[in-house]
């Protein structure tokens, strides 16, 4: 995953993918596009990062995949969140909240 400027913390990609899949199952391109759109193009997920992450998350049981037809009538693999994925998203969300709170504390009081 890349940003227009700077790096994104490691582990953030999993959290973003899980969050996007809460709404609905999506194919890989759709996941990347949704992250880009919601972040107002501040975040872009490269294929070289996205698909290995999806494979790893599927192996961990956080997501399931199935073949289907995309909106442009092409065969595509769609990913959906599992119950284990929902639990993992809660864990990732908590870690993110602790991290951002800690950074805010440093920025305010250092």
URHUUR-V219570 format. One record per backbone hydrogen bond with DSSP energy under -0.5 kcal/mol. NH is the residue of the N-H (numbers start at 0). CO is the residue of the C=O. If there is no record, write none. Layout:
((NH & CO) (NH & CO))
This chain:
((1 & 43) (2 & 5) (3 & 41) (11 & 8) (14 & 10) (15 & 11) (16 & 12) (17 & 13) (18 & 14) (19 & 15) (20 & 16) (21 & 17) (21 & 18) (22 & 18) (22 & 19) (23 & 19) (25 & 78) (27 & 76) (30 & 26) (31 & 27) (32 & 28) (33 & 29) (34 & 30) (35 & 31) (36 & 32) (37 & 33) (38 & 34) (39 & 36) (40 & 35) (41 & 38) (43 & 1) (45 & 43) (48 & 45) (49 & 45) (50 & 46) (52 & 48) (53 & 49) (54 & 50) (55 & 51) (56 & 52) (57 & 53) (58 & 54) (59 & 55) (60 & 57) (61 & 56) (62 & 56) (63 & 79) (65 & 77) (67 & 75) (69 & 73) (72 & 69) (75 & 67) (77 & 65) (77 & 75) (78 & 25) (79 & 63) (80 & 20) (81 & 61) (85 & 81) (86 & 82) (87 & 83) (88 & 84) (89 & 85) (90 & 86) (91 & 87) (92 & 88) (93 & 89) (94 & 90) (95 & 91) (96 & 92) (97 & 93) (98 & 94) (99 & 95) (100 & 96) (101 & 97) (102 & 98) (103 & 99) (104 & 100) (105 & 101) (106 & 102) (107 & 103) (108 & 104) (109 & 105))
